[in-house]
């Protein structure tokens, strides 16, 4: 028997909300394209039930299924900014704080004796 992860058993509200929003957005994109669930499912190689779970924002649905749906809808490019290290201000601040302190600019020796 497979054990469920803690994130699945007690999904934080913020994560649940983000998944539900992503699911709604995927559904809206699919409907705007007049694409039935079974056709989107065929394009990404999953069942219609997985597409329904994606659109509900279910946390047990695999990340690859969500990304596959975005890919099939032509929206995967928008994911490139997610967790981009260049936009991680907190991470960059922590990294700077851990850098060793320098003694300042190197001194130059004079040739005058």
Residue pairs with C-beta under 8 A, 6 or more apart in sequence:
7 15
7 59
8 59
8 60
11 19
11 59
15 59
16 57
16 59
19 57
19 58
19 59
20 56
20 57
21 57
22 57
22 66
23 54
23 55
23 56
23 57
23 58
24 55
24 57
26 54
26 55
26 66
26 69
26 70
26 73
26 75
27 55
29 73
29 75
30 37
30 40
30 51
30 55
30 69
30 73
33 73
35 73
37 48
37 51
37 52
37 55
38 48
38 51
40 51
40 69
40 72
40 73
41 47
41 48
41 50
41 51
43 72
44 51
44 65
44 68
44 69
44 71
44 72
45 68
46 65
46 68
50 61
50 65
51 69
53 60
53 61
53 65
54 61
54 65
54 66
54 69
67 76
67 79
70 76
70 78
70 79
81 87
85 91
85 92
